[in-house]
Amino acid sequence: MTKKRQHLACLCCGTHSITRRGAYEICAVCGWEDDLAQAKDPDLRGGANRQSLNEARAQWRAGQD
């Protein structure tokens, strides 16, 4: 029997699109690049992403209204 790989939630939009945390995968839904430094400090700007994780989350939520 083959195990089906579970995807992890994107830290920005919450879509289950990430296969491995911290591997710098880019979410196909919102474009967030999964960065462990920004996951640990969601106010950090200038990691793998220009915006902080908190800024990107707020922008994503605002676009969903």
N, C-alpha and C positions, 0 to 999 in steps of 0.2 A: 504494500500500500504506500502510495506517495503522499507525503505531508504537503498540504497547501500552505504556502508561505503567507503569514499574516503581515499586512502592512501596518505601519505605525502612523499615528496622526501627525499631520504637519503642525508644527508649533505655532504657525501663524493663522491658518484658516481652519484647521481641524480635520481636513479631509484625509482619509487613510491612503496616503500616496507615497510614503517613505518606507523603503525596505530595510534600511539600517541607519540608526541614529548616529549622527556625527560624521557621516561619510560625505558630507557636502553635496547631497542629492538636492536637486531643484524640484520643488513641488510643481507638478504639471497644471495645477489649478490656479494657484496664486503667485507663483514665481519665487517664493521664499527659498533661499538656499540654507539647508539645515546646517547650522554652525553651533558646535558645543559651547564655545565662548559666549555667544549671544543667548544660548539656552540657559546658561548659568547666570548671566547678568543681562536680563531682558532690556535694560536701559542702555546697553553698550552700543554705540554707533561706530561704524567703520570696520566691523569684522568682515565676514564674507558678504554682508549686505550693507548698503549705504545707511539705511534706516535702522533704528533699534528695533528689536522684536516688538516692544510695546507700541511704538509708532506704527509699525506695519500692521499689527493687529487692529489698532484703532482705524487705520485707513481701510482695511479689509471690511470691518464691521460697517463703517460709514457707506461703503459701496454696496453693501448688501441690503440697505434699507429701502 
